[in-house]
Amino acid sequence: MKTRFHEYQVIGRKIPTKSDPTPKLYRMRIFAQNEIVAKSRFWYFLRQLKKAKAATGEIVAVNTINEKRPLTVKNFGVWLRYDSRSGTHNMYREIRDVSRAAAIDKLYKDMASQHRARFRSIQVIRVQQILKPADIKRPYIKQLLTKNIRFPLPHRVPKKRGVFSAKRPQTF
């Protein structure tokens, strides 16, 4: 499944000067559509956290982080912050998907539908895979962890073979 977002590791620093020849490196894991957006988000967050900006800094490396097991379903806990019409809110959400990038794609779609939050107003703070089923808090994820889970298909309508039938179809 192709997702809209990719996970990038962006490493940057201030440009070396005579007073500081080896400035401190800063590393962030950023979810973005492409490398250009990832670099832009890196400078956006670094400007908020440290006294550094793109005009006086440089990007050392941009790496794409790929999922180790992209075919197994995993549970993720996501800590985020978003701006709504009334203020800034912190939130914890649980998402079930095959990769971190796909989980974040699902998160952005859920936030857009349930809270009308756009990409620019959502800041993903942390994404962590939940390994123990006991650590899962949300009931909509817990219900998928039962051992003998079944998905019944009610109201099955059989295909008609001819124009007339001798008896009524049973759909229950």
N, C-alpha and C positions, 0 to 999 in steps of 0.2 A: 504494500500500500504506500503510495506516494503522499508525503505530508508537505504542508506549506512551509513549515519551519524546519530549520536545521540547528544543531547545537554547535557552537563555535567556542574555541578557547582563544581569547585575545590577550596578548601580552604587550604592555606599553610602558612608557616611562617619560620623564621630562628629558628634554634635550640636554646632553652634557655641557657644562660650562666650566670655566676656570675654577670657580669656587666649589663646584660639585662635579668632579670628573666622572664619578660612577653613581648616577642617581638610582634610587630604589625602583625595582621592577614591580608592576602591578598586573595581576592575572585575574581574569574574570571568565566565567562560563556564561555565554549569552545565547539566547534563542532568537534567531532572526531569519528572515527570508533569504538573505544572501550575505556575502562578506562585507559589502559596503554598509548595509544597515547594521551589521554586527559592530563594525568599527565606530559608526556614529553613536550607537547605544553605549559602547565602551566609554567614549569621551563624555557622553551625557552623565553616566553614573560616576565616573571618576571626578568630574567637575563638582558633583554634589558631595563626594566623600573626601577628596583631597584638593589641595590648591594646584590643580593641573588642568590644562586645556589643550585642545588640538593644535593651537597656534604655537605653543611653547613645548610641545611634546612630540613623541614619535611612536609609531606602532612597531614593535620588534617582531612579532609573529602573529599570524592568524591560522589556526588549525581547525579542521572539521573533526568533531568527535562523533564516531560511529558507535552504534549499539553492538554489544558483544553477542547477544542472543536475540536477534530481531524477530524470531518466530515463536517465542514463548510469551505468554500473557503474564504481565506483572502488575503489581499494585504500587502506585506512587502517591506520596504525600507531598503536596505543594504548598509552600508558604508564599503569600503574595500580598501586595499592597496596591490599592487602586483608588483613583479619584472618582467620586461620584458627583452628582449635582449638589449634594449637601455637604460633602467634606471628603477627607481621606480616611480609608478604612483598611485594617489588616484582616487577613482571612487565611484560613487553612482549608484546603480542599483535598479530597482523595479521588484519584482517577485510575481507572483500570485500562491499560493499553499495552501494546507490544514494545514500544520504545519511549524514551524520554521525550523525544521530539514530537512524536505522535500524541503523547499525553498533553504536552503544552499546546499543541494545535487544538486539541479537544477543549482544553482549559479556556483558550481565547474565544472559542465559539460559544462555550457555556456562559462565560462572563458577558459576552455581547448579547446573548439572548435573555439571560436572567437579570442582569444588572445594567444593561445598556452601556457597558464599559468598552471603550475602544482600545486598540493596540497601544496607542500613545499614553493612555492613562493607567495601564497595568504594568507593575514592576514585579517580576518574579524574583523572590528573595532566595528561595532554596527549593530544590527538588530532591527528594530522597525516596529510594525504593523501600517499600515496607516488606520485610522478609517474613515476619511472624504474623500469622492470622490473628493472634491475640492483640496485636498493636493497632489493628484497624478499628476506627471509631465510627465511621459513617454506616448507617444501616443499608443504604443502597449498594454499598460494596460488600458488606457482610453477607447479604443474602446470596451472593454469587459464590460463596466459599463453602457451602454445604456439600457433603460428600456425594450424595446421590441426587444431584440437581437434575430436574427434568423440565423440558419446555413443551408442554402439551399443545397440540394443534386442534383447538375446538372448531366446530362448525365446518367440517370438511364436506364439501359438495362434490359428489362424484360426477365425472364427465358423462354427458348424454351419449348413448350409442345410436339411438334412432329418434324418430319423430315422436312416437308414442311409447309409454312405458306401462307395464302391467301393475306396478306398485309405486307408492310414493318413496322418494329418497329419504333415508335416515341421516340427519345431520347432527346428531348428538352422540 
